[in-house]
Amino acid sequence: KGDINFHQVGFAYQNGTPLFSEFNLSINSGQTIAFVGATGAGKSTLIKLLMRFYSPSLGHITIDGVDIAELKLEDLRSAISFVSQDVFLFTGTIRENIAYGCKHASLESVIAAAKVAEAHSFIKALPDGYESQVGERGQKLSGGQKQRLSIARAVLKNSPIFILDEATSSVDNETEEAIQRYLAKIM
């Protein structure tokens, strides 16, 4: 389902400075929440703890009542669609980049995800459409275009947990509003 609970979580970086202590949070399946704070306040660290890039020094995190430390890393991360502010695209086509992680995705499902991410229009305008090469790390695309492909990739994955980490920072306000409307619809 995607119920997430942080139970008395404590975390400190290697230098020993505690970032969290006795942090508690419950997020119900289907609920949308936002973390707002200054740079360095720990917003991205919460995500990294949830995805087990870091381990809490105290307490534990559960998804649907199961401690994430007990889950296979592959199973945990397959339950999460994550869109970062820093987009990574691979050398290949737009279609391949959207379908990354969903190898057997049909073109129709790739197009549907691109529409949700407000990417379909710019993709269709390219000479080779979905078969257009993105170049190394997406060098042939603007920052906003790369971000929309990354969002389309997460939409296509269709995991029960969907996380955006400043993921719309590279798109204009109108596109951000459209993406938010579509995400609200699919959620």
Secondary structure, 3 states (H helix, E strand, C coil): CCCEEEEEEEEECCCCCEEEEEEEEEECCCCCCCCCCCCCCCHHHHHHHHCCCCCCCEEEEEECCEEHHHCCHHHHHHCEEEEECCCCCCCCEHHHHHCCCCCCCCHHHHHHHHHHCCCHHHHHHCCCHHHCECCHHHCCCCHHHHHHHHHHHHHHHCCCEEEEECCCCCCCHHHHHHHHHHHHHHC
